[in-house]
Amino acid sequence: MTATKTYIAPTPTPTLHSYETGEELRDATKAELAESVEAARHDGGAGVITVDGCRCYVDGPEPGRPALGRCLVTRHRHRSTRTDTRPFAGPVSRRENRAAHGCVTLVHTCRCGATRRENVNGRHVEMGPWVEPAEPDSEG
């Protein structure tokens, strides 16, 4: 599992999400929100709670705070939700596979915004690491 910083736009209503998939399940209760915030202080930021036998976390503003965009640290395995094909632009890994150079570079994007580049040339592949998204500017 990878700890990931996800920058979230303002949400007025806290929502309950599956910890395993990130899927939104329903609106969270005030008690679930408070429990998730407390759990986040102890588990490194994920805020994992158990609801009806399912490991979940709550996404939304903390109690007593306005609904501002914020950084939420979640744990998940990166999975490609979008792939863009680009011309080859150079090595993408410290373990270069020169046979994979010269054709295309696939740019995989995870739902959290992390990206990974993959060079592909026929059956030869060079896979780069997942790179976390840059922190948005706090100004304007």
C-alpha positions in Angstrom: 0.0 0.0 0.0 1.1 3.5 -0.7 0.3 6.6 1.4 -1.0 9.2 -0.9 -1.8 12.9 -0.5 -5.0 13.7 -2.3 -6.1 17.3 -2.7 -9.8 17.5 -2.3 -12.2 20.3 -3.4 -14.6 21.7 -0.8 -17.4 19.3 0.1 -20.2 20.5 2.3 -21.4 17.1 3.4 -19.0 14.4 4.8 -19.2 11.1 2.8 -18.4 7.6 3.8 -16.0 5.7 1.5 -14.8 2.1 1.3 -11.1 2.0 2.4 -10.4 -0.9 0.0 -11.8 0.7 -3.2 -12.3 4.4 -2.4 -15.9 4.0 -3.6 -18.3 6.5 -2.0 -20.9 4.6 0.0 -23.2 7.2 1.4 -23.3 10.4 3.5 -21.5 10.0 6.8 -23.0 10.6 10.2 -21.5 13.1 12.6 -20.4 10.3 14.8 -18.7 8.5 11.9 -16.9 11.7 11.0 -15.7 12.3 14.5 -14.5 8.7 14.8 -12.6 8.9 11.5 -10.9 12.2 12.5 -9.9 10.6 15.8 -8.6 7.4 14.0 -6.6 9.6 11.7 -4.6 10.9 14.6 -3.5 7.4 15.5 -3.2 5.6 12.1 -1.0 8.0 10.2 -3.8 9.9 8.5 -6.0 7.3 6.9 -8.8 7.6 9.4 -10.0 4.0 9.0 -13.1 3.0 10.9 -15.3 -0.1 10.7 -18.9 0.4 9.7 -21.2 -2.6 9.3 -18.1 -4.9 9.1 -16.6 -2.8 6.2 -13.3 -0.8 6.6 -14.2 2.8 5.7 -13.0 6.4 6.0 -14.9 9.7 6.0 -14.2 12.4 3.5 -15.3 15.9 4.4 -14.7 18.9 6.6 -13.7 18.3 10.2 -16.3 19.2 12.8 -16.2 23.0 13.6 -14.2 23.8 10.5 -15.4 25.4 7.3 -15.7 23.3 4.1 -12.3 24.3 2.5 -10.3 22.4 0.0 -7.7 20.3 1.9 -5.2 17.6 1.8 -6.4 14.1 2.8 -3.9 11.3 3.3 -5.3 8.0 2.2 -3.8 4.6 1.7 -4.6 2.7 -1.5 -2.9 0.8 -4.3 -2.5 3.1 -7.3 -4.5 1.9 -10.3 -4.6 3.4 -13.8 -7.9 5.1 -14.4 -6.7 6.9 -17.5 -3.9 6.2 -20.0 -2.5 8.7 -22.5 -0.2 7.7 -25.3 2.7 10.0 -26.0 5.8 9.8 -28.2 8.9 8.3 -26.6 10.7 11.0 -24.5 13.5 9.1 -22.7 14.0 6.6 -19.9 11.4 6.4 -17.2 13.1 4.1 -14.7 16.4 3.8 -12.9 16.5 0.2 -14.3 16.6 1.2 -18.0 15.4 -1.3 -20.6 16.9 0.1 -23.8 14.9 -2.3 -25.9 11.7 -0.5 -24.7 13.0 2.8 -26.0 12.0 4.5 -29.2 8.3 3.8 -29.7 5.7 5.3 -27.2 5.4 6.4 -23.6 2.2 5.6 -21.9 1.2 7.9 -19.0 -1.0 6.2 -16.5 -3.1 8.4 -14.1 -4.5 7.1 -10.8 -7.8 8.5 -9.4 -5.7 10.4 -6.8 -3.8 12.2 -9.5 -0.5 10.2 -9.2 1.1 9.3 -12.6 3.3 6.6 -13.9 5.2 6.5 -17.2 5.7 3.3 -19.1 7.9 3.0 -22.2 6.6 0.4 -24.7 8.3 -0.9 -27.8 6.7 -4.1 -29.2 6.9 -6.6 -26.4 9.6 -4.7 -24.5 8.4 -2.6 -21.5 10.1 -0.2 -19.1 7.9 0.8 -16.1 8.5 3.9 -14.1 7.5 4.5 -10.5 4.2 6.2 -9.4 4.8 9.9 -8.9 2.5 11.8 -6.5 0.8 14.9 -7.7 2.4 18.3 -6.9 0.8 20.2 -4.0 -1.6 22.9 -5.4 -0.7 26.6 -4.9 -2.2 27.9 -1.6 -2.6 31.3 -3.1 -5.6 32.3 -5.2 
